[in-house]
Amino acid sequence: MLFKSLKKDSKYIEGKNKPSSWWARKILRIEHDIETKGMDNFRGLNTGLNTSFSDSEILDVKSIISKKKLFFYNLINKLFIKEINNQNLNLTKTYFNNYFDLLKKNYLESERCKLLIEKYNLKQTSEFGCIKKIKINNQDVSTSAIEMINKIDIINEHTDLSKVKTYCEIGGGFGLNVQLLVNNFPNIKKILYIDIYPVIYYGTEYLRKYFKECVIDYATTKNLKEITFSENNDLEIICIPNWEIQKVNVEIDHFHNSHSFVEMSDEIVENYINFLKDRKTKTYSLVLYPDKGNDKFEPIQIENIRNKLEIKKELDLENVVQTDQYSNDKLLISN
């Protein structure tokens, strides 16, 4: 079983391949979520700590607190505040429903949203229990897919993705970006998707649902001395944990990262930059938090990334719908 293999081997990872301190705190809890809740509804309500890389929502704090805290929470709730807590939870649900009704209205009225849905294939982007979705042109589309294809469209204006065959993404979340690329750029045939454990498990299984045997997972790559693409024109999506990158022997046409570089230490980022340079990466796109409003943004580190990858172009990304959650990001891009 893929998850058991990843979990077992992750215990032996040392040095630069260890997750950042920010992620290390979450791993045990996400493992518990996978083992107890599975993936069927991981994009829904109260599904655990995957909110940091998926589009799920937390309305009930019980779904994310530790077992020890949950014991005391349930005790206090039962003895003293059960009625108040239930009222608070119902009120939170009402606020969320009202908020999302307004959000859907904004998407449905957005000319940019209509253009993107007509231009791109966004089918099958609202499964796995996704609650953030709209129905347009008789199909359900996740709002995350709309915002992501918006970024892809802007990147494509500055780096012609129609000429890309080999694509690498580090920190791909649950795989939605790769899904959108494969569905809309048939020329992209060879994809290397790298993420930390246990996020790589979500991404692998998500992509496997749609691309079946085209997905090559860690159960296969762990037994290889070298990870390469086949010399053909068949679709291949190689999904590996970050500790496998030194086995990779491919050349990369385009590399993409969204948000995760600014959550890593300088040492980890340096390791990835060296990896990309060694694989003769031709073009890059990096989506970053804006300068203000996020305590994860590290401007000195970003300047280092820009210089080392020789990226000169920086753009402000305007989202389809402006919310506190979807604040405008920055885009660093080479062409």
C-alpha positions as CSV (number, residue, x, y, z in Angstrom):
1,M,0.0,0.0,0.0
2,L,1.4,3.4,-1.1
3,F,0.6,5.2,2.2
4,K,2.2,2.6,4.4
5,S,5.3,2.6,2.2
6,L,5.7,6.4,2.3
7,K,5.0,6.5,6.0
8,K,7.6,3.8,6.8
9,D,10.3,5.3,4.6
10,S,9.7,8.9,5.8
11,K,11.0,8.0,9.2
12,Y,14.6,7.5,7.8
13,I,14.9,10.9,6.0
14,E,17.7,13.1,7.2
15,G,19.3,16.5,6.3
16,K,18.0,18.6,3.5
17,N,15.2,16.3,2.6
18,K,13.5,16.6,6.0
19,P,10.4,18.8,6.0
20,S,10.5,22.3,7.2
21,S,9.6,23.0,10.9
22,W,6.3,24.5,9.7
23,W,5.4,21.1,8.1
24,A,6.9,18.8,10.7
25,R,4.4,19.9,13.2
26,K,1.5,18.8,11.0
27,I,2.7,15.4,9.8
28,L,1.4,13.2,12.6
29,R,-2.0,14.9,12.5
30,I,-2.3,14.5,8.7
31,E,-1.3,10.9,9.0
32,H,-4.1,10.4,11.5
33,D,-6.6,12.1,9.1
34,I,-5.6,9.8,6.2
35,E,-5.9,6.7,8.4
36,T,-9.2,7.6,10.0
37,K,-11.0,9.7,7.3
38,G,-9.5,8.6,4.0
39,M,-9.7,10.7,0.9
40,D,-13.2,10.4,-0.3
41,N,-14.3,13.8,1.1
42,F,-11.0,15.5,1.8
43,R,-12.1,18.6,0.0
44,G,-15.2,19.0,2.2
45,L,-16.0,20.3,5.7
46,N,-14.1,19.4,8.9
47,T,-11.8,16.9,7.2
48,G,-8.7,17.7,9.2
49,L,-5.4,19.6,8.6
50,N,-5.3,19.2,4.8
51,T,-6.7,22.8,4.7
52,S,-3.1,24.0,4.3
53,F,-2.8,22.4,0.8
54,S,-6.4,21.7,-0.2
55,D,-9.7,23.7,-0.5
56,S,-11.5,22.1,2.4
57,E,-13.0,24.2,5.3
58,I,-13.0,23.9,9.0
59,L,-16.2,24.9,10.8
60,D,-15.8,22.7,13.9
61,V,-12.5,23.1,15.8
62,K,-12.8,19.5,17.1
63,S,-11.8,18.2,13.7
64,I,-8.3,19.7,14.0
65,I,-7.2,19.6,17.6
66,S,-5.1,16.9,19.1
67,K,-6.4,13.9,20.9
68,K,-5.3,15.2,24.3
69,K,-7.0,18.6,23.7
70,L,-10.1,16.9,22.3
71,F,-10.5,14.9,25.5
72,F,-10.6,18.0,27.6
73,Y,-12.7,19.8,25.0
74,N,-15.3,17.1,25.1
75,L,-15.3,17.0,28.9
76,I,-15.8,20.7,29.3
77,N,-18.3,20.8,26.5
78,K,-20.4,18.0,28.0
79,L,-20.3,19.5,31.5
80,F,-20.6,23.2,30.9
81,I,-21.0,24.6,27.5
82,K,-22.6,22.1,25.2
83,E,-25.7,24.2,24.4
84,I,-23.6,27.4,23.8
85,N,-21.1,25.5,21.6
86,N,-23.9,24.0,19.5
87,Q,-25.4,27.5,19.0
88,N,-22.0,28.8,18.1
89,L,-21.5,26.0,15.5
90,N,-24.9,26.6,14.0
91,L,-24.1,30.3,13.7
92,T,-20.8,29.5,12.1
93,K,-22.5,27.3,9.5
94,T,-25.0,30.1,8.8
95,Y,-22.2,32.6,8.3
96,F,-20.3,30.2,6.0
97,N,-23.3,29.5,3.9
98,N,-24.0,33.2,3.5
99,Y,-20.4,33.9,2.6
100,F,-20.2,31.2,0.0
101,D,-23.6,32.2,-1.5
102,L,-22.1,35.7,-2.1
103,L,-18.9,34.2,-3.4
104,K,-20.7,32.0,-5.9
105,K,-22.7,35.1,-7.0
106,N,-19.4,37.0,-7.7
107,Y,-18.0,34.1,-9.8
108,L,-21.2,33.7,-11.8
109,E,-21.2,37.4,-12.6
110,S,-17.5,37.7,-13.4
111,E,-16.7,38.2,-17.1
112,R,-13.2,36.8,-16.5
113,C,-14.7,33.7,-15.0
114,K,-17.0,33.2,-18.0
115,L,-14.0,33.7,-20.4
116,L,-11.9,31.1,-18.6
117,I,-14.6,28.5,-18.5
118,E,-15.2,28.9,-22.2
119,K,-11.5,28.8,-23.0
120,Y,-10.4,25.9,-20.8
121,N,-11.5,22.4,-19.8
122,L,-12.5,22.5,-16.1
123,K,-14.4,19.2,-16.0
124,Q,-14.0,16.9,-13.0
125,T,-12.5,19.6,-10.7
126,S,-15.2,19.4,-8.0
127,E,-15.0,15.9,-6.8
128,F,-13.7,14.3,-3.5
129,G,-16.4,16.1,-1.6
130,C,-15.5,19.6,-2.8
131,I,-17.8,22.2,-1.3
132,K,-16.4,25.3,-3.0
133,K,-17.9,25.0,-6.4
134,I,-20.3,26.7,-8.8
135,K,-22.6,25.3,-11.5
136,I,-22.0,27.1,-14.8
137,N,-22.8,25.9,-18.3
138,N,-24.5,22.8,-16.7
139,Q,-21.3,21.6,-15.1
140,D,-19.9,21.9,-11.5
141,V,-16.6,23.7,-11.4
142,S,-14.5,24.2,-8.2
143,T,-13.6,27.8,-7.4
144,S,-10.0,26.7,-6.8
145,A,-9.8,25.4,-10.4
146,I,-11.0,28.8,-11.6
147,E,-8.4,30.7,-9.7
148,M,-5.7,28.2,-10.7
149,I,-6.5,28.2,-14.4
150,N,-6.5,32.0,-14.2
151,K,-2.8,31.8,-13.0
152,I,-2.0,29.2,-15.7
153,D,-3.6,31.5,-18.3
154,I,-1.4,34.5,-17.2
155,I,1.7,32.3,-17.1
156,N,0.9,31.1,-20.6
157,E,0.9,34.7,-21.8
158,H,4.5,35.1,-20.8
159,T,5.9,31.6,-21.2
160,D,4.3,29.6,-24.1
161,L,3.1,26.4,-22.4
162,S,2.1,25.0,-25.7
163,K,5.8,24.4,-26.5
164,V,6.4,22.6,-23.2
165,K,6.8,18.8,-23.2
166,T,8.5,18.1,-19.8
167,Y,7.1,19.9,-16.7
168,C,8.1,19.8,-13.1
169,E,6.1,21.0,-10.1
170,I,7.5,21.1,-6.5
171,G,4.8,21.5,-3.9
172,G,1.8,20.7,-6.0
173,G,-0.7,20.4,-3.2
174,F,-3.3,17.7,-4.0
175,G,-2.6,17.8,-7.8
176,L,-5.2,20.2,-9.2
177,N,-2.6,22.2,-11.1
178,V,-1.2,19.2,-12.9
179,Q,-4.8,18.0,-13.7
180,L,-5.6,21.3,-15.3
181,L,-2.4,21.3,-17.3
182,V,-2.9,17.8,-18.7
183,N,-6.5,18.5,-19.6
184,N,-5.7,21.7,-21.4
185,F,-2.2,21.4,-22.8
186,P,-2.0,18.0,-24.6
187,N,1.6,18.7,-25.6
188,I,2.7,18.4,-21.9
189,K,3.4,14.6,-21.8
190,K,6.0,14.2,-19.2
191,I,5.4,15.5,-15.7
192,L,7.5,15.3,-12.5
193,Y,5.4,16.1,-9.5
194,I,7.4,16.4,-6.2
195,D,6.1,17.0,-2.7
196,I,6.8,16.3,0.9
197,Y,5.2,13.4,2.7
198,P,2.3,13.0,3.4
199,V,1.0,15.6,0.9
200,I,2.5,13.5,-2.0
201,Y,0.1,10.7,-1.0
202,Y,-3.0,13.0,-1.6
203,G,-1.6,14.3,-4.9
204,T,-0.7,10.8,-6.2
205,E,-4.1,9.3,-5.4
206,Y,-6.0,12.4,-6.7
207,L,-4.2,12.2,-10.1
208,R,-4.5,8.5,-10.3
209,K,-8.3,8.8,-10.2
210,Y,-8.2,10.7,-13.5
211,F,-5.1,9.5,-15.3
212,K,-5.0,5.8,-14.1
213,E,-1.9,3.9,-15.3
214,C,-0.3,7.1,-16.5
215,V,0.6,7.9,-12.9
216,I,3.9,6.4,-11.7
217,D,4.0,6.4,-7.9
218,Y,6.6,5.9,-5.2
219,A,5.8,2.2,-5.0
220,T,7.5,1.9,-8.4
221,T,10.2,4.6,-8.1
222,K,11.6,3.5,-4.7
223,N,12.9,0.4,-6.4
224,L,14.6,2.3,-9.2
225,K,18.2,3.4,-9.2
226,E,17.3,6.2,-11.7
227,I,14.1,8.0,-12.4
228,T,13.6,9.0,-16.0
229,F,10.8,9.6,-18.5
230,S,10.2,7.0,-21.2
231,E,11.4,7.9,-24.7
232,N,7.9,8.1,-26.2
233,N,5.0,10.4,-26.5
234,D,2.8,8.8,-23.9
235,L,1.6,10.7,-20.9
236,E,3.6,10.0,-17.7
237,I,3.0,11.7,-14.4
238,I,5.8,10.6,-12.0
239,C,4.8,11.4,-8.4
240,I,7.7,11.2,-5.9
241,P,8.4,12.4,-2.4
242,N,11.2,15.0,-2.1
243,W,13.8,12.5,-0.8
244,E,13.8,10.8,-4.3
245,I,15.0,13.9,-6.2
246,Q,18.6,12.9,-6.5
247,K,17.6,9.8,-8.5
248,V,15.9,12.0,-11.1
249,N,17.6,12.1,-14.5
250,V,15.5,14.3,-16.8
251,E,15.7,17.6,-18.5
252,I,12.9,20.1,-17.6
253,D,11.2,22.5,-20.0
254,H,9.2,24.3,-17.4
255,F,9.2,24.4,-13.6
256,H,6.4,25.7,-11.4
257,N,6.0,26.3,-7.7
258,S,3.1,28.0,-5.9
259,H,3.7,29.5,-2.4
260,S,5.7,26.7,-0.9
261,F,9.2,28.1,-1.4
262,V,8.5,30.9,1.0
263,E,7.6,28.3,3.7
264,M,11.0,26.5,3.4
265,S,14.4,27.1,5.0
266,D,17.2,28.6,2.8
267,E,19.0,25.3,2.9
268,I,16.0,23.4,1.5
269,V,15.3,26.0,-1.2
270,E,19.0,26.0,-2.2
271,N,18.8,22.2,-2.6
272,Y,15.8,22.5,-5.0
273,I,17.5,25.3,-7.0
274,N,20.6,23.2,-7.5
275,F,18.3,20.3,-8.5
276,L,16.6,22.5,-11.1
277,K,19.8,23.8,-12.5
278,D,21.3,20.4,-12.8
279,R,18.3,19.3,-14.8
280,K,18.8,22.1,-17.3
281,T,15.5,23.8,-16.6
282,K,14.6,26.2,-19.3
283,T,11.8,28.4,-17.9
284,Y,10.3,29.0,-14.4
285,S,7.1,30.3,-12.8
286,L,6.8,31.0,-9.1
287,V,3.6,32.1,-7.4
288,L,4.4,34.0,-4.1
289,Y,2.5,35.6,-1.3
290,P,2.2,39.4,-1.6
291,D,4.7,41.6,0.2
292,K,2.3,42.4,3.0
293,G,-0.3,40.6,4.9
294,N,1.4,37.2,5.3
295,D,4.0,36.4,7.9
296,K,5.4,33.6,5.8
297,F,6.8,36.0,3.2
298,E,10.6,36.3,3.4
299,P,11.7,39.1,1.0
300,I,15.5,38.3,1.4
301,Q,15.0,34.7,0.5
302,I,12.8,35.6,-2.5
303,E,15.5,38.0,-3.8
304,N,17.9,35.1,-3.6
305,I,15.6,32.9,-5.5
306,R,15.1,35.5,-8.2
307,N,18.9,36.0,-8.6
308,K,19.9,32.4,-8.6
309,L,17.3,31.4,-11.2
310,E,18.0,34.6,-13.2
311,I,14.3,35.6,-13.1
312,K,13.8,39.2,-14.1
313,K,10.0,39.5,-14.6
314,E,7.7,40.1,-11.7
315,L,3.9,40.6,-12.0
316,D,1.0,41.2,-9.7
317,L,-1.6,38.4,-10.2
318,E,-5.1,39.6,-10.1
319,N,-7.6,36.9,-9.0
320,V,-10.9,36.3,-10.6
321,V,-12.7,37.1,-7.4
322,Q,-11.2,39.2,-4.7
323,T,-11.6,37.9,-1.1
324,D,-9.5,37.8,2.0
325,Q,-8.7,34.2,1.2
326,Y,-7.7,34.8,-2.4
327,S,-5.6,37.9,-2.1
328,N,-3.6,38.9,-5.1
329,D,-0.2,37.1,-5.4
330,K,3.0,37.9,-7.0
331,L,4.4,36.0,-10.0
332,L,8.0,35.6,-10.8
333,I,8.5,34.3,-14.3
334,S,11.2,33.7,-16.8
335,N,10.8,33.5,-20.6
